[in-house]
Amino acid sequence: MTLLLAGFGLMLLWWLGRNALRRSPAGAARLLRRASGTVALAVAGLVLVRGRPELGAILVLAGLWLLEGDGGLRRRWRALSDRVRGWRSLQPDLHRRNPGGREYAEADPDPGARRPADPGAMTQEQAYEILGLERGASLEDVRVAHRTLMKRLHPDQGGTAEQAARVNAARDRLTNRHR
């Protein structure tokens, strides 16, 4: 189907170009340039949808160049750079309104992932109590209780990181006993 559409498109371009060439050679070149620019933009859209942004960006630039020429691209680039300069001019005003914000933002440039608070040392009795088990439970009982609690208390399921850390610490405390 794609091959059929491509063949039809080429036949249409050939026919349009032949008729335009009869009228004026400059008009034929202009028509060919517009048609190829439109095709380049259409292919760029398909490529972008397929998940190839680098190839799509190149095709978009090529299509715009074919449609607008060098002067059109220069006008677009100037308009974009003027807009960015306008955003940068807001920066000093924002820092005047919130002078402490800049120092706060620059204090820790890469905070990285934060670990939950250390639940601290716990006794075996506390670990059994957290997991809801009787003293002397088997390793399989500890694993089942841990899994059941984590399904309910995991941060992705609405629990907190501290609760999950305590349950994990209790499991570690009891499973180390069985090693």
C-alpha positions in Angstrom: 0.0 0.0 0.0 2.8 2.4 0.9 4.6 1.6 -2.4 1.4 2.3 -4.3 0.9 5.6 -2.6 4.5 6.6 -3.2 4.2 5.7 -6.9 1.0 7.7 -7.1 2.7 10.7 -5.4 5.6 10.6 -7.9 3.2 10.4 -10.8 1.3 13.4 -9.5 4.6 15.4 -9.0 5.7 14.4 -12.6 2.4 15.5 -14.0 2.3 18.8 -12.1 5.9 19.5 -13.0 5.4 18.7 -16.7 2.4 21.1 -16.9 4.2 23.8 -14.9 7.3 23.5 -17.0 5.3 24.2 -20.1 4.0 27.4 -18.5 7.3 28.7 -17.0 10.5 27.1 -15.9 10.8 29.3 -12.8 7.3 28.4 -11.8 8.1 24.7 -12.2 11.1 25.0 -9.9 9.1 26.9 -7.3 6.3 24.2 -7.5 8.9 21.4 -7.2 10.5 23.1 -4.2 7.1 23.5 -2.4 6.1 20.0 -3.1 9.3 18.5 -1.9 9.2 20.7 1.2 5.7 19.6 2.0 6.7 16.0 1.5 9.7 16.5 3.8 7.5 17.9 6.5 5.0 15.0 6.2 7.8 12.4 6.4 9.3 14.3 9.4 5.9 14.0 11.1 5.8 10.3 10.5 9.4 9.9 11.7 8.7 11.9 14.8 5.7 9.7 15.6 7.9 6.6 15.1 10.2 7.9 17.8 13.2 9.2 15.9 13.5 12.8 17.0 17.0 13.5 15.6 16.0 12.4 12.1 12.7 14.2 12.4 14.4 17.5 13.3 16.7 17.2 10.3 13.7 16.6 8.0 11.8 19.5 9.5 14.7 21.9 8.9 15.1 20.6 5.4 11.3 21.0 4.7 11.3 24.5 6.1 14.3 25.4 4.1 12.6 24.1 0.9 9.4 25.9 1.7 10.8 29.2 2.9 14.3 29.5 1.6 17.2 31.0 3.5 15.5 34.2 4.3 12.5 32.5 5.9 14.7 30.4 8.1 16.7 33.4 9.3 13.5 35.2 10.2 12.2 32.2 12.2 15.6 31.9 14.0 15.6 35.6 14.9 12.1 35.4 16.2 12.9 32.3 18.3 16.1 33.9 19.7 14.2 37.1 20.6 11.7 35.1 22.5 14.4 33.3 24.5 16.1 36.7 25.2 12.7 37.9 26.5 12.5 35.0 28.9 16.0 35.7 30.1 15.1 39.3 30.8 12.6 38.1 33.4 15.3 36.3 35.5 16.6 39.4 37.3 13.1 40.5 38.2 12.3 37.0 39.7 15.5 37.2 41.8 14.6 40.6 43.1 11.2 39.3 44.3 12.7 36.2 45.9 16.3 37.0 46.7 16.9 33.9 48.8 15.7 31.5 46.1 18.8 31.6 44.0 21.1 30.6 46.9 18.7 27.9 48.0 18.6 26.5 44.5 22.4 26.5 44.1 23.1 25.0 47.5 22.7 21.5 46.3 23.0 21.3 42.5 22.6 17.5 42.3 20.7 16.3 45.3 20.3 12.8 43.8 17.9 10.2 45.2 17.2 10.5 48.9 17.2 7.4 51.0 14.5 7.0 53.7 15.5 7.6 57.2 17.4 4.7 58.8 14.8 2.8 61.0 17.5 2.3 63.5 18.5 -0.9 65.4 15.6 -3.1 66.4 15.3 -6.2 68.5 13.9 -9.5 67.2 10.8 -9.0 69.3 10.2 -5.6 67.6 10.8 -7.2 64.2 8.2 -10.0 64.9 5.8 -7.4 66.2 6.2 -5.2 63.0 5.6 -8.2 60.7 2.8 -9.5 62.9 4.4 -12.9 63.5 4.8 -15.1 66.5 8.3 -15.8 67.9 10.0 -18.6 66.1 8.2 -18.2 62.8 9.7 -20.0 59.8 11.7 -18.2 57.0 8.7 -18.7 54.6 6.3 -17.1 57.1 8.6 -14.1 57.4 8.7 -13.8 53.6 4.9 -14.1 53.2 4.3 -11.5 56.0 6.9 -9.1 54.5 5.3 -9.4 51.0 1.8 -8.9 52.4 2.8 -5.8 54.3 4.8 -4.3 51.5 1.8 -4.6 49.1 0.0 -2.3 51.5 2.8 0.0 52.8 5.0 0.6 49.8 5.3 4.3 48.8 3.9 3.5 45.3 0.8 2.1 46.9 0.1 5.0 49.3 2.4 4.1 52.2 5.4 6.1 53.3 9.1 5.5 52.8 9.5 5.3 56.6 6.9 2.5 57.0 8.5 0.6 54.1 11.9 1.0 55.6 10.8 -0.4 59.0 9.1 -3.4 57.3 12.3 -4.1 55.3 14.5 -3.7 58.4 12.3 -6.2 60.3 12.5 -8.7 57.5 16.3 -8.2 57.3 16.6 -8.7 61.1 14.6 -11.9 61.0 16.1 -13.4 57.8 19.6 -12.8 59.1 18.7 -15.1 62.0 18.0 -17.9 59.6 21.3 -17.7 57.6 
